[in-house]
Amino acid sequence: MIGNGTKTEYIFRFLKKLPYFCIDDILPVEKNKTYLIILLSRYAKSGKIIRLKKGLYTTKEYIEEMQKNGIYHSYLEFISNILYPSSYLSLEYILSQNNIIPEFTTNFISVTINKTKSFSNPLGNFFYHKIKKELFTGFDIYREGDFTILKATKAKALFDFLYFRKNILVDGKSIEELRLNLDVLGRKDIKELEKYINLEGSRKMEDILTHIIKLWKK
């Protein structure tokens, strides 16, 4: 059965149109799961398919098509949401995109209501940090072609960044050492940041906000 070129070619033509897939997605065109497991293993070894995480794949041809069409980066952002559901891009990833931190990051860093986790695959490194359910907010939904992407606002990304560091931000100097470029934030962004600080409700975050506003007004 594995040697049936027509059958394997038909399956691959089906797969290369999908942004990602698991074995269950192939069942409409092939019912034999054992056959599919062997076929995917062979495709992975030959480089035709790329393993995104256990049980989740994409094809090299699909990736090349995204690169040719200039939407590969949007695809990666989309995949960051898919790899770990109930997550949105935030923290250094969004801060770097908006020039709020001086460092450039190639990692895809997200916030999730699930446990902290990370994935590494040929497409990149994907990190997820657990946050309380009531703080899982402050993200926008973007449409990039066929992709739906969840990304934090500038203010929420900054809140998340400060929130996960609140225990080491002991004074104004430690906040200054973050070298945040607060000039890119408008009054509306500061108000939004204040909303998340109030939602979190700790004195520690209120003190951090006070220092942030002082730096912003300079």
VEXDREN-2710 file (C-alpha; in Angstrom, 1 decimal):
% VEXDREN-2710
k/r/px/py/pz
1/MET/0.0/0.0/0.0
2/ILE/2.8/2.4/0.8
3/GLY/4.3/1.9/-2.6
4/ASN/1.1/3.2/-4.2
5/GLY/2.5/6.4/-5.7
6/THR/-0.9/7.7/-6.9
7/LYS/-2.4/7.4/-3.5
8/THR/0.5/9.0/-1.6
9/GLU/0.6/11.8/-4.2
10/TYR/-3.1/12.4/-3.8
11/ILE/-2.7/12.6/0.0
12/PHE/0.2/15.0/-0.3
13/ARG/-1.7/17.3/-2.7
14/PHE/-4.4/17.5/0.0
15/LEU/-1.9/18.2/2.8
16/LYS/0.1/20.9/1.1
17/LYS/-3.0/23.1/0.9
18/LEU/-3.4/23.1/4.7
19/PRO/-1.7/25.6/7.0
20/TYR/-1.3/22.8/9.6
21/PHE/-2.8/19.3/10.1
22/CYS/-3.0/16.3/12.3
23/ILE/-3.8/12.7/11.4
24/ASP/-7.5/13.2/12.0
25/ASP/-7.5/15.9/9.3
26/ILE/-6.5/13.4/6.7
27/LEU/-9.1/10.8/7.6
28/PRO/-11.6/12.2/4.9
29/VAL/-9.1/11.1/2.2
30/GLU/-7.6/8.0/4.0
31/LYS/-9.2/6.0/6.7
32/ASN/-6.2/3.8/7.6
33/LYS/-4.5/5.5/10.6
34/THR/-1.6/3.0/10.7
35/TYR/-0.9/3.7/7.0
36/LEU/-1.0/7.5/7.7
37/ILE/1.4/7.2/10.7
38/ILE/3.9/5.4/8.5
39/LEU/3.4/7.8/5.6
40/LEU/3.9/10.9/7.8
41/SER/7.0/9.4/9.3
42/ARG/8.4/8.9/5.9
43/TYR/7.5/12.4/4.8
44/ALA/9.1/13.9/7.9
45/LYS/12.3/12.0/7.3
46/SER/12.4/13.1/3.7
47/GLY/11.8/16.7/4.7
48/LYS/8.4/17.0/2.9
49/ILE/6.6/17.7/6.1
50/ILE/7.6/19.7/9.2
51/ARG/6.7/18.6/12.7
52/LEU/5.3/21.6/14.6
53/LYS/4.8/19.7/17.8
54/LYS/3.7/16.1/18.7
55/GLY/0.9/15.2/16.3
56/LEU/0.8/18.6/14.4
57/TYR/2.5/19.2/11.1
58/THR/2.8/21.4/8.1
59/THR/4.4/20.8/4.7
60/LYS/7.6/22.3/3.3
61/GLU/5.7/23.3/0.2
62/TYR/3.1/25.3/2.2
63/ILE/5.9/27.1/4.0
64/GLU/7.6/27.9/0.7
65/GLU/4.4/29.3/-0.7
66/MET/3.9/31.6/2.3
67/GLN/7.5/32.8/1.9
68/LYS/7.0/33.4/-1.8
69/ASN/3.8/35.4/-1.1
70/GLY/5.4/37.5/1.5
71/ILE/3.1/36.4/4.4
72/TYR/5.4/34.0/6.1
73/HIS/5.7/36.1/9.2
74/SER/1.9/36.4/9.5
75/TYR/1.8/32.6/9.2
76/LEU/4.3/32.2/12.1
77/GLU/2.2/34.5/14.3
78/PHE/-0.9/32.5/13.4
79/ILE/0.9/29.3/14.2
80/SER/2.0/30.6/17.6
81/ASN/-1.7/30.8/18.5
82/ILE/-2.4/27.4/17.1
83/LEU/0.4/25.6/18.9
84/TYR/-1.0/26.4/22.3
85/PRO/-4.7/27.4/22.2
86/SER/-6.0/30.1/24.6
87/SER/-3.0/32.2/24.1
88/TYR/-2.1/35.6/22.6
89/LEU/1.2/37.2/21.5
90/SER/2.5/39.6/24.1
91/LEU/5.5/40.5/26.3
92/GLU/8.9/41.1/24.6
93/TYR/7.5/40.1/21.2
94/ILE/4.9/42.9/21.1
95/LEU/7.1/45.4/23.0
96/SER/9.9/44.8/20.5
97/GLN/7.6/45.2/17.5
98/ASN/6.5/48.6/18.9
99/ASN/10.1/49.7/19.9
100/ILE/9.2/49.9/23.6
101/ILE/12.2/47.7/24.5
102/PRO/15.6/48.1/22.8
103/GLU/16.2/44.4/22.3
104/PHE/15.0/42.6/19.2
105/THR/13.6/39.2/19.7
106/THR/13.1/36.4/17.2
107/ASN/11.2/34.3/19.7
108/PHE/7.4/34.2/19.7
109/ILE/6.4/35.0/23.2
110/SER/2.8/34.6/24.4
111/VAL/0.5/34.7/27.4
112/THR/-1.9/31.8/28.1
113/ILE/-4.4/30.7/30.7
114/ASN/-2.8/27.2/30.5
115/LYS/0.3/26.1/32.2
116/THR/3.7/27.6/31.2
117/LYS/5.1/25.8/28.2
118/SER/7.4/26.1/25.2
119/PHE/7.9/24.5/21.8
120/SER/10.8/24.5/19.5
121/ASN/10.6/23.4/15.8
122/PRO/12.2/24.2/12.5
123/LEU/10.1/27.4/12.3
124/GLY/11.3/28.9/15.6
125/ASN/10.9/29.0/19.3
126/PHE/7.5/29.6/20.9
127/PHE/7.1/30.5/24.6
128/TYR/3.9/30.7/26.7
129/HIS/3.6/32.2/30.1
130/LYS/0.6/31.4/32.4
131/ILE/-1.5/34.3/33.7
132/LYS/-4.7/34.4/35.8
133/LYS/-7.9/34.0/33.9
134/GLU/-9.1/37.5/34.9
135/LEU/-6.0/39.0/33.4
136/PHE/-6.4/37.1/30.1
137/THR/-7.6/40.2/28.3
138/GLY/-6.3/43.2/26.3
139/PHE/-5.6/41.6/23.0
140/ASP/-6.9/42.4/19.5
141/ILE/-7.9/40.0/16.8
142/TYR/-6.1/40.6/13.5
143/ARG/-7.0/39.2/10.1
144/GLU/-4.0/38.7/7.8
145/GLY/-5.3/37.0/4.7
146/ASP/-6.7/33.6/5.8
147/PHE/-5.0/33.9/9.2
148/THR/-6.6/35.0/12.5
149/ILE/-4.0/36.3/14.9
150/LEU/-4.4/37.3/18.6
151/LYS/-1.9/40.0/19.7
152/ALA/-1.8/42.1/22.9
153/THR/-2.2/45.9/22.6
154/LYS/0.9/47.9/23.5
155/ALA/-0.5/48.7/26.9
156/LYS/-1.3/45.1/27.7
157/ALA/2.0/43.8/26.5
158/LEU/3.7/46.3/28.8
159/PHE/1.4/45.3/31.7
160/ASP/2.2/41.6/31.1
161/PHE/5.9/42.4/30.9
162/LEU/5.8/44.3/34.3
163/TYR/3.5/41.8/35.9
164/PHE/5.8/38.9/35.4
165/ARG/8.7/40.9/36.8
166/LYS/6.9/42.6/39.6
167/ASN/8.8/40.7/42.3
168/ILE/12.2/42.0/41.0
169/LEU/11.1/45.6/40.2
170/VAL/11.8/46.8/43.8
171/ASP/12.2/50.5/43.1
172/GLY/12.3/53.2/40.5
173/LYS/15.9/52.4/39.6
174/SER/15.1/48.8/38.7
175/ILE/12.3/50.0/36.4
176/GLU/14.6/52.6/34.8
177/GLU/17.1/49.8/34.1
178/LEU/14.5/48.1/31.9
179/ARG/15.3/51.0/29.4
180/LEU/11.6/51.2/28.3
181/ASN/10.9/53.6/25.4
182/LEU/7.7/55.1/26.9
183/ASP/7.6/57.9/24.3
184/VAL/5.7/55.7/21.9
185/LEU/2.8/55.5/24.4
186/GLY/0.0/58.0/24.3
187/ARG/-2.3/59.1/27.1
188/LYS/-4.8/56.5/25.9
189/ASP/-2.2/53.8/26.3
190/ILE/-1.4/54.9/29.8
191/LYS/-5.1/54.9/30.8
192/GLU/-5.4/51.4/29.4
193/LEU/-2.3/50.3/31.4
194/GLU/-3.9/51.8/34.5
195/LYS/-7.0/49.8/33.8
196/TYR/-5.1/46.5/33.9
197/ILE/-3.2/47.6/37.0
198/ASN/-6.5/48.2/38.8
199/LEU/-7.8/44.8/37.6
200/GLU/-4.8/43.0/39.0
201/GLY/-5.3/44.9/42.3
202/SER/-2.0/44.6/44.1
203/ARG/-0.1/47.4/45.8
204/LYS/3.1/46.3/44.1
205/MET/1.7/46.9/40.6
206/GLU/0.3/50.3/41.7
207/ASP/3.8/51.3/42.9
208/ILE/5.2/50.2/39.5
209/LEU/2.6/52.2/37.7
210/THR/3.5/55.3/39.7
211/HIS/7.2/55.0/38.5
212/ILE/6.1/54.2/34.9
213/ILE/4.0/57.4/34.8
214/LYS/6.9/59.5/36.2
215/LEU/9.2/58.1/33.5
216/TRP/6.5/58.7/30.8
217/LYS/6.1/62.3/31.8
218/LYS/9.8/63.1/31.7
END
